[in-house]
Amino acid sequence: MVSQNNQNVFIKVKDHSVSGELFDLIENKTYGYLETFPKPSLDKLPEYYKTEDYISHTDSKRNLLEKVYHSVREISLKQKLKLIDSFQTTHKTLLDYGCGTGDFLKTAHQNGWNVSGIEPNEDARLIANKKTNQAVLDLTQIKTFKPQSFDVITLWHVLEHIPNLQEQILVLKSLLKPNGVLIIAVPNYNSYDAKHYQQFWAAYDVPRHLWHFSQTSISNLFKPVNLKIEFTKPMLFDSYYVSLLSEKYKSGHMNIFKAFWTGFVSNYKARSTKEHSSLIYVLKNT
C-alpha cells in the first residue's frame, strides 16, 4: 500500500454508528480506491461492530429501518439465487464469504447448491449455522478448504470490510475452480447519492469500511490475479436504503420523502452514467 504521505485526503468522514470519531479517506493512486485512515488495529476493529444497529449481524426487526432492510433482503435473495443459477457449473459448490446470518446460504442450499460459509462474527455465525446445518466456519478456518474447491464465491458487501485486502484476494483466487466465478457487491463512491450526501453518505461507514471502491479500482485490484470483470449489475434498492441512513446522519431524521427522491434520482442518473449506489461485479477466473 502507498503511504498516506503520497496520497491526497479525498474527504473526512465521521463514524456515525459507534464512536463518533473522524477518519480521513485517502486516495490510493495505484489502485484508485479510497482507504480509511487511520485504520483500527485488528484487536480493536471488532469494537466498532458492537452495536445493535449493525443489521447484517442480527435478524431483529425492531424499527422501520430494520423492517425495510429485511423486506428488501427477501427480494435480494431471489435475485442473488437467479444470478448464481445462471452459471453453468458442474457440482454447484458455493462459498459465501462474510455470510452474516446465513440467509443466502440457506436459500442456495434449498435450491440444490452445496454451500459453505465464512463469518468472523461469532453471534452471526451461530445464527447462520442453525440455518445451514453447521456449514459456516470462522475466518481462521478458511485454510481448511482445498485449493480450487468452489464454482462460485460470493462477497455481498464484504470486500470493503477485509483488513488484509491483497492477501485475501489471493486466497479467493486460490479457492476458485478454473473458470470459476467471483461475485463481489460493494458501494460505489462515484454514485450520485455519494456525491449528494458527501461526508454524510452512509455507505462510507467508517471505520468498518476500510476501503471504498470505484469501478476502476475493482478492475485494477483483480486484473493482476487474472480475475476479469465479465459484467456488472446494479443493486437498485441500495440507493434508497443508503439515502435513508444518510438523511438520518445529516439531519437526525430519516426524511423518507427526501431519501426516496435522492435514491430515485441516483438510479435515474445511473441509467446513463452506470454509476449506481452499489454494484455487483461478476469476475471470471482465467
N, C-alpha and C positions, 0 to 999 in steps of 0.2 A: 504494500500500500504506500502511496505517496504521502509524505508528511504534511501536517497541517500548514507548515510554513510555505509550502509550494503550491497551496491551493487558496481559493477565494471563499469567503463566507457568503453563501447563497442567501440565507435567511436565518434569523434567530427565532426559535420556537419554544414555547413553554409546555411542560408536562402538565396537561390539564386534568389528568385522571388520578394521579397518586401524589407526586412530590411537590408540584408547583415550581420545580427547578427549570432554569433556562438552559437551552442547548443550542449550539451552532450546527447548521447543516453546511458541510464543507463540500465544495465541488471537486470531484476527482477527475482530473483532466485525462487520465489514461483510459478510464472505462466509461465515464460520463454519468455515473451515479452520484448521488449526494450521500455523504457519510455523517452520521451523528457524532458530535464531539462535545464534551469528552464522552467516551463510551464507558458505561459502568463496568467494573470488574466482573468476572464470571461468577464470583461468590456473592456479589451484591445485586446482580441483574434480576434474580428471582424476586427480590423485594419490590420491584416495580410492577410485578404482576399480582401482588397481593391486594386485590380489590374485588368486591362483589360485582363491580360493573364490568369486569372482563368477561364478556358474554360467551366467547368460544370455549371457556373452561367450565361452563355450567349449563344446565338445562332449565334454569329457572325462568319464569315469565311473570316478574313482579310488577312491571310497568309497561307503558305504551311502547317504549323503545325496544324492550326485550320481546314483546309480543310481535311487533313488526319484524324484528330480526328472525324470529323462529318461523313466522308465516312465510317470509321470503325464502328462508332456508329450505322449506319443503319444495318450493318451486325449483330452487337451485339444484337440489339433489337430483331431481328428474333430468335437468339439463346436463348435469355432470355425467350421469349414467349414460345418457344418449351419446355424449361425446366419446366416452371410452368404448362404448359398444360399437362405435363407427370404425374402430381399428380392427384389422384382420390379424388376430393373434392366435397362437397355437394352443396355449394352455390357460389363457386368461388369468395370468398372475399379476396382481396389483399390489403395490406398496403405496400407502398414503402416509407421507412424511409430514408429521405435525398434524395428526388426525383429530385432535381435540377430543370431543366426547364420542366420536366413533360413528356418527350417523351416516356419513358417506360410505364407510366400510360396510356397515350393516346393509345399506341399500345395494351395494355392489355384490355382496355375498348372496343376498336373496335373489339376485339375478345372474347367478352362475359363475361369479368370479372367485378365484382363490385369493383370499385377502390377507395382507399383513399390514401392520401399522407401527409407526414410531410416534411416541408422545412423551416429551420431557416432563410435563406437569403431572404430578402424582394423582391429584384429585381427578383431573380429566381422564387420565389413563384408567383409573379404577372404574369410572362410568363406562368408558369405551369397551373395556374387557367384559363387562356384563352384557353388552350388546353384541359382542363378536366372538364369544367363546374363547376368551384369552388370546386373541390374535394380535394384541398390541404390546410392544416392548418399549423399554426406556431407551433413550438415545444412546446410552453407553453400550447397549446390546446390538447396535446396528452391524457390528463386525461379525456377528454370528451368521449373517446371510452370506451365502456363497456368491462369488462374482457371477455376473450375467444371470441373475435369478428372476428378473421381472420383465414382463412385456410392457407394462405401463407403470410409471412412477408419477404421483401427483403431489403437488405442494400448493394447497389452497390458502393464499395469504400467509405464507410461512417463510419464504426466502428472505423477506425483509427482517426477520427475527433472528437469523442464524449468525452467531458471533464469528465463527471461523469460516467465512464465506467461501474462500478459494478452496480450502481443504474439503468442505462438504460437497462442493461441485464435483471434485474428483471422485468422491465416494459415490455420488449419484451416478456419475458416468460409469463407474466400475460395476454397479449393480444392474445396469440396463443390459438386456439382451441385444445382440446385433439387430439393427433396425427397430429396436425398441423406442418407445415414445415417452418423453418427459413433458409433463404438463405443469406449467407454473402460472399462478394467478397472483398479481401484485398491483398495488396502487400505481397510478401514473401521475407524476408531479408536473407533467406538461398539459394536464387536462384543464378545461375551463374552470371547473369548480375549485381546483387547486389554486389557480391564479386569482380567482374571485375572493376566496377566503384568506389567502396568503398565510400569515402566521397562525391563523385560527383553523386552518384546514385539518380536520380530524384525522385524516389518513397519514399525516406525518407521525402522529402517535409516539413521540419521543419519550423516553429512550428505548421503549420496547421495539420500535422500528429502528434498527441500526443502520439500514441502508434504504435509499429512496430511488426508485428506478424510472428510467425513460425507455422508450423502445430501442434507442441506440445503445444504451448501456447493457440491456439484456443480450443484444446481439454481440456486443464486444466481450461480454463475460463468457459466453458459451462457445463462441467460434473457435477459440484456441483448443478446446477439448472435442472438437468435431461434433458438436451438437448444433444442428442447423434449424433455424426457425422455419417451419413449414407454413404456418399461418397464425394469425391472431384472431381472437374473438372478444367482443366487448362484454363486460358484466354490467348490464344496463341498470340494474337495481342499485348498484353501489353509489351512483351519483346522488340518489335520493337519500339513502341511509347516511352517507358521509355528510351530506348537506344538513341533515337534521342535527347531527352531533356538532357540526361546525357552527351552526346557529346558536346552539347551547353554549359553546365555548366563547363565542363572540359577544353574546348579549345576556347570557344567563337563562335564556328561554329557547325552546326548540323552534318557535316561529314556523309552524308546519307549512303555512302557505308560501312563505319566503323560501323555505328549504325545497319544497316541491318545485317551485318555479326555477330555482337555480339548478336543481337536478335535471329538469326538463331542458333548460337552455344548454346545459353541458352536453347532454346526449344529442341534442339537435345540432349543435356546432360540430360535434364529433362525426356526424354523418359525412362531412367534407374533410375535416382535419384528421380523422381517425384517432384522435387523442381522447379516448374515453377515460372516465374516472379511474376505472380498473380494467386491466386487460388480461386475458388468458393467452399465454404463449404455448403453442404446440411445437415441440422441438423433436427432431428425428435423430437417432443415433446413427452416425455414418462411419 
